[in-house]
Amino acid sequence: PHQEAPTNVCWGDRNRSVLVRVPLGWTANVDMCCVANPLETPAQNDTTMKQTVEMRSPDGSADLYQLMAGLCVACRHGFEMEDALDLADRTYVNVNIHDRENADRLAQLEQLPDSCVASADCLERQRCWYEQDGVFSAAMIDSIIAQLRAFGDRTLRVDVADSKEEIQKLVSTYFHCG
């Protein structure tokens, strides 16, 4: 939270304030590759259903393999949910949720965990989804939870808020991650 990446659990099309963004191509009915790259030759087949979605929270510190496996698990979970369409409706955002006039909409959305420790707590609550069908083993989930908790950063943001020196020390220590 309070960084450039969105941290509210929501999605939208052509909206940079959302966590999961569906770019213009899905609704514009055009070959976005050709639009974005004018020197490209237009595709000879229909590419409108091959556009992308953007997951906007991961950064360079993420373990790519765990990230991709976790996103696949999340997709599977969404496909299997009985109320998936209702959830999609509740989490759809078509406004900039950071504009003052949209504060009520922002308040309705869940937030991603704000620390590694909070992420560990969340993973522990949801571990059954990741362990289902053997995508992640129980031992791997235990290890990830332990690694996240070892950062001991639940109150870090508040602890260093008024200390430029402490913030600089953190940046110097962890900047290589991103």
C-alpha positions in Angstrom: 0.0 0.0 0.0 0.9 3.6 -0.6 3.2 2.7 -3.5 2.6 2.8 -7.3 1.2 -0.6 -7.7 -2.6 -1.0 -7.0 -3.3 -2.8 -3.7 -7.1 -2.9 -3.7 -8.7 -6.2 -4.8 -10.6 -5.1 -7.9 -10.5 -5.3 -11.7 -11.4 -3.1 -14.6 -10.9 -2.4 -18.2 -8.6 0.4 -19.3 -8.2 1.5 -15.7 -4.8 2.0 -14.1 -6.1 2.2 -10.6 -7.2 -1.5 -10.5 -5.3 -4.6 -9.4 -6.2 -6.6 -12.5 -6.5 -4.6 -15.7 -8.0 -5.7 -18.9 -6.4 -3.5 -21.6 -8.2 -1.7 -24.4 -7.9 -4.6 -26.9 -10.6 -6.7 -25.3 -13.2 -4.1 -25.7 -11.9 -2.2 -28.8 -12.2 -5.2 -31.2 -8.9 -4.4 -32.8 -5.5 -6.0 -33.2 -3.8 -4.2 -30.3 -0.3 -5.6 -31.3 -0.6 -3.7 -34.6 -2.0 -0.6 -32.9 0.8 -0.5 -30.3 3.4 -1.3 -32.9 2.5 0.6 -36.1 5.3 -1.0 -38.2 3.8 -4.5 -37.6 1.9 -6.1 -40.4 -1.7 -6.7 -39.3 -2.5 -10.3 -38.4 -4.2 -12.3 -41.0 -6.3 -14.1 -38.5 -8.7 -12.8 -35.7 -6.5 -11.9 -32.8 -9.1 -10.0 -30.7 -9.5 -12.9 -28.3 -5.7 -13.1 -27.7 -5.4 -9.9 -25.8 -3.9 -9.8 -22.4 -4.8 -9.1 -18.8 -2.3 -7.3 -16.5 -1.7 -8.4 -12.9 -0.4 -5.1 -11.6 0.9 -6.0 -8.1 3.9 -8.3 -8.6 7.4 -6.7 -8.8 10.9 -7.8 -9.5 11.3 -9.4 -6.0 8.6 -12.0 -6.7 9.6 -15.7 -7.3 8.4 -16.0 -10.8 7.6 -19.7 -10.6 5.6 -19.4 -7.4 3.9 -16.3 -8.8 2.8 -18.0 -12.0 1.7 -21.1 -10.1 -0.2 -19.0 -7.6 -2.0 -17.1 -10.4 -3.0 -20.3 -12.0 -4.4 -21.6 -8.7 -6.3 -18.3 -8.3 -7.7 -18.6 -11.9 -8.8 -22.2 -11.2 -10.4 -21.2 -7.9 -12.3 -18.4 -9.7 -13.6 -20.8 -12.4 -14.8 -23.2 -9.7 -16.5 -20.6 -7.5 -20.3 -20.9 -7.6 -20.7 -17.1 -7.1 -17.8 -16.1 -9.4 -19.9 -13.8 -11.5 -21.3 -12.0 -8.5 -17.8 -11.5 -7.1 -16.7 -10.2 -10.5 -19.6 -7.7 -10.4 -18.8 -6.6 -6.9 -15.1 -6.1 -7.6 -15.4 -4.4 -11.0 -14.3 -0.8 -11.0 -14.8 1.7 -13.8 -13.5 4.8 -12.0 -10.2 6.0 -10.6 -10.6 4.7 -7.1 -7.9 7.1 -5.9 -9.9 10.2 -6.8 -11.6 11.8 -3.8 -15.1 11.6 -5.3 -14.7 7.8 -5.4 -13.8 7.3 -1.7 -17.0 5.3 -1.1 -16.2 2.8 -3.8 -12.6 2.5 -2.5 -13.9 1.8 1.0 -15.9 -1.2 -0.3 -12.8 -3.0 -1.7 -10.6 -5.4 0.2 -6.9 -4.6 0.4 -3.9 -6.9 -0.3 -1.8 -7.6 2.8 0.5 -4.7 3.7 3.5 -6.6 4.9 5.3 -9.9 4.5 3.9 -11.0 7.9 0.3 -10.1 6.8 0.9 -12.0 3.6 2.0 -15.1 5.6 -1.2 -14.8 7.6 -3.3 -14.6 4.5 -1.5 -17.6 2.9 -2.0 -19.6 6.0 -5.8 -18.9 5.9 -6.0 -19.8 2.2 -3.4 -22.6 2.0 -6.1 -25.3 1.1 -6.6 -23.6 -2.3 -2.8 -23.8 -3.1 -2.4 -27.3 -1.8 -5.4 -28.6 -3.7 -4.5 -31.0 -6.5 -0.8 -30.9 -5.3 0.1 -27.6 -7.0 2.0 -26.6 -3.8 3.0 -29.1 -1.2 2.2 -28.5 2.5 5.9 -28.3 3.2 6.4 -25.6 0.5 3.5 -23.5 1.9 5.0 -24.0 5.4 8.4 -22.8 4.1 6.9 -19.7 2.3 5.0 -18.8 5.5 8.1 -19.1 7.6 10.2 -17.0 5.1 7.5 -14.3 5.1 7.2 -14.2 8.8 10.9 -14.0 9.3 10.9 -10.5 7.9 9.1 -9.3 11.0 7.7 -6.3 9.2 4.1 -6.1 10.4 4.6 -2.6 11.7 7.7 -1.6 9.6 5.9 1.1 7.6 4.9 2.9 10.8 8.2 2.2 12.5 10.2 4.0 9.9 7.7 6.6 8.7 9.5 9.5 10.3 13.1 8.3 9.7 14.7 9.1 6.4 17.8 7.2 7.5 15.9 4.0 8.3 14.1 4.2 5.0 17.4 4.8 3.1 18.9 1.8 4.9 15.9 -0.4 3.8 16.3 0.8 0.2 20.0 0.1 0.2 19.5 -3.4 1.7 16.6 -4.5 -0.5 16.7 -2.4 -3.7 18.3 -5.3 -5.6 14.9 -7.1 -5.3 13.1 -4.9 -7.7 
